[in-house]
Amino acid sequence: AFVPRMSETLGPYVPLIIVNCIIICRAETCASKNNLFVSIIDALGMGVGFTLTLCVLAGVREVLSTGAIWEIKVSPDWFVPWAAIGMPAGAFITLGLLLGLVNVISKKQK
C-alpha cells in the first residue's frame, strides 16, 4: 500500500466497497439494455441470489468451524472443528470447497 495508515483504516471496508460496486455495475448494465420490468426482476433475482449464496457460505463455515448452528450441535461426535475456517481467510477456503463440490456434482450428472 502506498499509504499504510489509510490502508489499515480502510482494510475491512475495501472488500465491501468492491462487492457493492460489482453489484451496482451488474444492475446498471442490465438496466441499460432492458426495460424497467426486466431490470427490476433481474435486480430482485441478483439480490436474492447473492443473499442466499452468503447464507449458504456462512452456514457451511459455521458448521465446519464450530460443529454447530446457533449453538445447536449438528456434527457427529468424531468431528473435529476446523478453527481456520472461522478466520477471514477461511471464507475463501470454504468457497473453494463448495465450488469443488459443485463441480464434482455437475460432472457426475453429465
C-alpha positions as CSV (number, residue, x, y, z in Angstrom):
1,A,0.0,0.0,0.0
2,F,1.2,3.5,-0.8
3,V,-0.4,4.9,2.4
4,P,-0.1,2.2,5.1
5,R,-2.1,4.1,7.7
6,M,-5.0,4.6,5.3
7,S,-4.8,1.0,4.2
8,E,-5.0,-0.1,7.8
9,T,-8.0,2.1,8.5
10,L,-9.9,1.1,5.3
11,G,-8.8,-2.5,5.5
12,P,-12.2,-4.3,6.3
13,Y,-14.3,-1.8,4.2
14,V,-12.5,-2.1,0.9
15,P,-13.9,-5.6,0.1
16,L,-17.4,-4.3,0.9
17,I,-17.0,-1.3,-1.4
18,I,-15.7,-3.6,-4.2
19,V,-18.7,-6.0,-3.9
20,N,-21.1,-3.1,-3.8
21,C,-19.5,-1.7,-7.0
22,I,-19.8,-5.1,-8.7
23,I,-23.5,-5.4,-7.8
24,I,-24.2,-1.8,-8.9
25,C,-22.3,-2.3,-12.2
26,R,-24.2,-5.5,-12.9
27,A,-27.6,-3.8,-12.2
28,E,-26.6,-0.8,-14.4
29,T,-25.5,-3.0,-17.3
30,C,-28.8,-4.9,-17.2
31,A,-30.9,-1.7,-16.8
32,S,-29.2,0.0,-19.8
33,K,-30.1,-2.9,-22.1
34,N,-33.6,-3.8,-20.9
35,N,-36.9,-2.2,-19.9
36,L,-37.9,-1.3,-16.4
37,F,-39.8,-4.5,-15.6
38,V,-36.9,-6.8,-16.7
39,S,-34.4,-4.7,-14.8
40,I,-36.5,-4.9,-11.6
41,I,-36.9,-8.7,-11.9
42,D,-33.1,-9.0,-12.6
43,A,-32.2,-6.8,-9.6
44,L,-34.5,-8.8,-7.3
45,G,-33.1,-12.1,-8.6
46,M,-29.5,-10.9,-8.2
47,G,-30.2,-9.7,-4.7
48,V,-31.9,-12.9,-3.6
49,G,-29.2,-15.0,-5.2
50,F,-26.4,-13.0,-3.6
51,T,-28.1,-13.2,-0.2
52,L,-28.7,-17.0,-0.5
53,T,-25.1,-17.5,-1.5
54,L,-23.8,-15.6,1.5
55,C,-26.2,-17.5,3.8
56,V,-25.0,-20.9,2.5
57,L,-21.4,-19.9,2.7
58,A,-21.9,-18.6,6.3
59,G,-23.8,-21.7,7.3
60,V,-21.2,-24.1,5.9
61,R,-18.4,-22.1,7.6
62,E,-20.3,-22.1,10.9
63,V,-20.7,-25.9,10.8
64,L,-17.1,-26.5,9.8
65,S,-15.6,-24.1,12.3
66,T,-17.7,-24.9,15.3
67,G,-19.7,-28.1,14.5
68,A,-22.9,-26.2,15.4
69,I,-25.5,-23.8,14.1
70,W,-26.9,-21.3,16.5
71,E,-25.1,-23.2,19.3
72,I,-27.1,-26.4,18.4
73,K,-24.6,-29.2,17.7
74,V,-25.1,-30.7,14.3
75,S,-21.9,-32.5,13.8
76,P,-21.1,-36.1,14.7
77,D,-19.1,-36.8,17.9
78,W,-15.9,-37.7,15.9
79,F,-15.9,-34.4,14.1
80,V,-13.0,-32.0,15.0
81,P,-13.9,-28.3,14.2
82,W,-11.6,-26.5,11.9
83,A,-10.7,-23.3,13.6
84,A,-9.0,-21.9,10.5
85,I,-12.4,-21.9,8.7
86,G,-13.7,-19.3,11.2
87,M,-10.9,-16.9,10.3
88,P,-11.3,-14.4,7.4
89,A,-9.2,-16.5,5.0
90,G,-11.5,-19.4,5.9
91,A,-14.2,-17.9,3.7
92,F,-12.0,-18.4,0.6
93,I,-11.2,-22.0,1.7
94,T,-14.9,-22.7,2.2
95,L,-15.8,-21.1,-1.1
96,G,-13.2,-23.2,-2.8
97,L,-14.5,-26.4,-1.2
98,L,-18.1,-25.5,-2.2
99,L,-17.1,-24.7,-5.8
100,G,-15.2,-28.0,-5.9
101,L,-18.3,-29.9,-4.6
102,V,-20.5,-28.2,-7.2
103,N,-18.0,-29.2,-10.0
104,V,-17.9,-32.8,-8.8
105,I,-21.7,-33.0,-8.7
106,S,-22.2,-31.3,-12.1
107,K,-19.6,-33.7,-13.7
108,K,-21.5,-36.7,-12.3
109,Q,-24.7,-35.5,-13.8
110,K,-23.3,-35.3,-17.3
